[in-house]
């Protein structure tokens, strides 16, 4: 099989446009030799079956070109297809006894893999749906009906590709193809339900076995979604309900929970495809739920079905009361409580306008959930979020009092903690998360609030508590994060009204950051900038805040190791400066900020090659966004401001441009992420837009310091950059991305050759 693997590797070397065609020569030769047929003959030898199966699949994959028709592969395809189709009787023969004969199961599994690979590789050829094509798709439907989940799931990706190919087809043929394929997709949907069935020993599965079963269910849910897109969600729901109805026949005492739960799980996962006008299945289904056996896994799925169809319930409010009562009745069950809380949230969210009159009952429900020992903080947050959705529908004059009532429940124990010598930070954090959820999820309308915005009124009562908590938990990172999250959502809720809080909160954030350098304080500062950027009168104060935070941030991130040790701080620090650039760029023009801006760039140079993805993105985005301010096509600033920034950018690069460009190219050498290389390419292009001559001089100076790269490669890279200067953005960005990618590749090859 040497020749086969060689032509496959050769084809992978280049793009089709750049291929030397050697692979095509090998394929044409193979189509007329025994090398192509030998793997099929080897399938009949038990000791060679697995390797022969792998070779056949590789042949199909290689010749199929990812489902794209390629006439160059026609000779190989013409030889492979008949041999594959001749395997169908063998599959039908072994599948009947696979459950009692392990060798036959291996055969069934391998043949299914071959059929699936053929379908995926030649998907475009199957769309003709002639006699042979339809027989082959029917064969794959038989494979999908295999009772062995490991065998059946191998076909699932084929059904996804087939559905997608049909959807992308010519509209004139699309409907006809869907009608032709509907019976086969129906078979797939019906047979898939059995793979959702929980094993009898589900509660005793190991962690890995349980994880594998969850992955299987996700795969089944995906193929059910493909079936819904062909058959329609309502039709798919009806088919699954028919299976459920069969499982629920006879005396209730004789019902087995696993097949019922499997059907309900499938019904839940296709919920987004079912129309809100469906009125055949769902009314019967919801009447059936209360009669089902009380097994905890069945109850868990049943409760989630209710939440999954909350939008349908909103269109049929006559069911809301009974369903909400049904869900809340299961809150006391610790194994079902989480599902009940999630469904309560979904019902409240979808039916918020229909539940306003039940506001007091919902608040009482939240209080009860908080008191349940079985409820987690996440469960409590789910119910609270639902209550907040309904609360958002209240008249404006009732919002403040209602929000205050919700907040009081977690705020009271927080205030009690302040009297303790060593309060528990984790316990405080759970209570703070509930307070933050209220401000995050109650939608306060934008209107003239007269004396005071509700969030500002509540913050005036909460700030003394927050202030003391920040002192109490100064070195407890998670507790500080939870306090700052509360403050952030209060600012977001108050929007421009948060200017009333700036003189009180901002100094505390600056002081605390100087003392502890915890990144949560930067998040609050960035929120202030986002909410107050439209008030020019505050720009000076915002600038002063950013200056002080910048000074401390650069002090902490004084060496590359500090970047590695504090990736979250790196991300939040440069996100803060980036937000300052985008929202309040005039702050950067303040004379007092100039040294801090230079320090920021010097700091960015130190940590530009940090491996942490989000931190690296923040550093590079900061540099790119700053350079953008000097380029008319990248900013909405007026010409006078653009000229000022052009001068500022040029001055910055005079002082640290050599190190900046050097570090950019070094980062490109070390990085293989296409997105990162493209961003570096954009930054270099923009630097050359601002300072074409000076920028190329910097590049030339940096290249002299790259000893491993041959001079010929340096010259090629320099010339390509120089020739691309001045390209319009749409053409320049992909060009520079390619140039930087080629440079990165050349450097890595040179380093390997030099033994570095």
Buried (B, 14 or more C-beta within 10 A) or exposed (E): EEBBEEBBEBBEEEEEEEBEEEBBEBBBBBBEEEBBBBBBEBBEEEEBBBBBBBBBBBBBBBBBBEBEEBEBBBBBBEBBBEBBBEBBEBBEEBBEEBEEEEEBBBBBBBBBBBBBBBBBBBBBBBBEBEEBBBEBBEBBBBBBBBEBBEBBBBBBBBBBBBBBBBEEBEEEBEEEBBEBBBEBBBBBBBBBBBBBBBEEEBEEBEEEEEEEBEEBBEBBBBBBBBBBBBBBBBBBBBBBBEBBBEBBEEEEEEBBBBBBBBBBBBBBBBBEBBEBEBEEBBEEBBEBBEEBBEBBBBBBBBBBBBBBBBBBBBBBEEBBEEBBEBBBEBBBBEEBBBBBBBBBBBBBBBBBEBBBEBBEEBBEBBEBBBEBEBBBBEBBBBBBBBBBBBBBEBEEEEBBEBBBBBBEBBBEEBEEBBEEEEBEBEEBBBBBBBBBBBBBBBBBEEEEBEEBBBBBBBBEEBBEBBBBBBEBBBEBBBBBBBBBBBBBBBBBBBBBBBBBBBEEBBEBBBEBBBEBBBBBBBBBBBBBBBBBBEBEEBBEBBBBBBBBBBBBBBEBBEEBEBBBEBBBBBBBBBBBBBBBBBBBBBBBBBEEBBEBBBBBBBBBBBBBBBEBEBBBBBBBBBBBBBBBBBBEEBBEBEEEBBEBBBEBBBEBBEEBBBBBBBBBBBBBBEBEEEEBBBBBBBBBBBBBBBBEEBBBBBBBEBBEEBEBBBEEBBEBBBEBBBEBBEBEBEEBBBBBBBBBBBBBBBBBBBBEEEEE
